[in-house]
């Protein structure tokens, strides 16, 4: 009971956000009178209605705010909803009482453009580099100041967190990383040379630097989740431990179990 009271008190100020889709907006209308909602920048808890893409947008907006980000309980009104809970209108207070909290540490991408401009962007799922034209990208790969691949000829390469390892990383045949594994996936995208290199699993304290070879002839863009920087010369990637996020899940729908079970889906 004391734990229940503490959690209920900590979630007194709640914000409700929803994607612009008709389905999510209809759900928002159903919940509008269920609580005295507050602005997101004043909330102790955020309820997010939509799909995985909308949840990532919401989390990125919270990372850009000055205050520590509050926990987020997402309900799926999108397509996949891997990072979301099931949409149900009733019993929300009980679900929040029982919810399991998972910490998610984002990556920080520091991309230096060919023009010398520097762009720093967080990534919750992955940082990916992609060729912009028909020309194969050529990338020098450095880990912790040591060059590990002098030239990777490929369509691209990505660095994924455990939370993002079942997304683009898995589609590129990268490994699934259990939540809490303290690992990162370094995964090539359609590698041509060295042809047999399938990527690497790195400690999450590793610093990865990706230098574009022949950037004028073979332009490459860098994407932090959904935000793209074109014509990059170098991209440096490391965990940003100062900006942890908290996601809440129903115990029977917990994120760690879902990531583990993805390894058994044929």
C-alpha positions, -999 to 999 in steps of 0.1 A, spaced: 0 0 0 27 25 8 44 18 -26 10 23 -43 4 56 -25 39 68 -34 34 60 -70 -1 75 -72 12 107 -56 42 109 -79 19 107 -109 -6 134 -98 3 157 -127 -3 140 -160 0 151 -196 -19 135 -225 -4 137 -260 -17 120 -292 -6 116 -328 -27 135 -354 -42 103 -368 -80 100 -365 -77 69 -344 -54 85 -318 -74 117 -317 -106 97 -310 -88 79 -281 -76 112 -268 -112 125 -268 -123 94 -248 -97 101 -221 -101 139 -221 -124 140 -191 -108 111 -172 -82 133 -155 -72 170 -150 -45 169 -176 -16 194 -175 9 207 -201 37 182 -209 64 205 -195 47 204 -161 39 167 -159 51 140 -136 39 114 -161 31 115 -199 4 93 -215 12 90 -253 -13 77 -278 -1 67 -312 25 45 -328 62 39 -323 71 69 -345 50 93 -325 64 80 -292 99 86 -305 89 122 -315 75 127 -280 107 114 -263 129 136 -285 108 166 -276 113 157 -239 151 153 -244 152 189 -257 135 203 -227 155 216 -198 138 196 -171 144 159 -164 120 139 -186 91 123 -168 81 86 -173 61 78 -204 33 53 -207 25 47 -244 -7 31 -257 -6 17 -292 -29 34 -318 -4 30 -347 9 1 -368 35 -19 -349 35 -5 -314 66 -24 -302 74 4 -277 38 8 -267 12 -9 -244 -22 -21 -255 -48 7 -259 -75 4 -233 -97 32 -220 -106 18 -186 -84 9 -156 -56 33 -164 -48 41 -127 -44 4 -119 -22 -2 -149 0 27 -139 3 13 -103 14 -21 -117 36 -8 -145 72 -18 -148 97 10 -154 126 6 -179 155 30 -183 165 38 -219 198 56 -225 200 75 -258 230 79 -281 244 112 -289 253 117 -326 278 145 -334 279 149 -371 304 172 -388 293 183 -423 315 188 -454 309 225 -448 324 222 -413 291 227 -394 286 205 -364 252 190 -355 245 172 -322 214 151 -321 202 123 -297 190 89 -310 169 65 -289 169 36 -314 199 41 -337 222 63 -356 225 53 -393 247 64 -421 233 60 -457 247 67 -491 229 95 -509 236 85 -545 242 54 -566 279 56 -555 288 31 -528 298 48 -496 333 43 -483 337 47 -445 366 44 -421 354 29 -388 372 38 -355 363 24 -321 378 40 -290 404 59 -311 415 27 -328 409 22 -366 392 -12 -369 382 -10 -405 403 12 -429 376 11 -456 341 -3 -454 324 -2 -488 287 -3 -482 252 12 -485 257 24 -450 263 14 -413 244 19 -381 249 19 -343 219 6 -324 209 6 -287 193 -25 -271 159 -7 -273 164 -1 -310 181 -34 -318 148 -49 -330 141 -21 -354 163 -10 -384 192 -30 -369 173 -63 -371 162 -55 -406 198 -51 -416 206 -85 -400 221 -71 -369 219 -88 -335 191 -84 -310 205 -70 -278 187 -78 -245 177 -48 -225 202 -42 -198 230 -60 -218 251 -28 -217 260 -34 -254 257 -16 -287 253 -32 -322 275 -19 -350 259 -32 -381 268 -27 -418 240 -21 -444 246 -41 -476 284 -43 -471 303 -49 -503 339 -50 -489 349 -66 -467 322 -89 -479 322 -112 -450 321 -86 -422 287 -89 -405 292 -62 -378 302 -62 -342 288 -61 -307 304 -34 -286 303 -24 -249 280 5 -245 308 27 -232 325 25 -266 330 56 -287 325 50 -324 338 74 -351 328 70 -388 348 90 -413 335 93 -448 361 87 -475 357 107 -507 327 126 -493 324 148 -523 322 120 -548 304 96 -525 280 117 -503 266 102 -471 238 113 -448 235 106 -411 202 99 -394 195 100 -356 162 81 -354 141 103 -377 163 134 -381 187 136 -410 219 155 -416 231 154 -453 266 155 -467 285 146 -436 323 142 -433 325 125 -400 300 111 -374 310 105 -337 286 84 -316 285 76 -279 260 70 -251 246 101 -235 242 90 -199 231 124 -186 197 121 -204 181 88 -194 145 82 -203 119 61 -185 93 40 -203 65 23 -184 50 -11 -194 22 -34 -183 39 -63 -165 25 -88 -190 38 -66 -219 72 -56 -206 99 -43 -230 127 -67 -218 105 -98 -224 94 -85 -258 129 -79 -270 140 -114 -257 111 -131 -275 119 -114 -308 148 -139 -310 123 -167 -314 101 -152 -341 107 -171 -374 
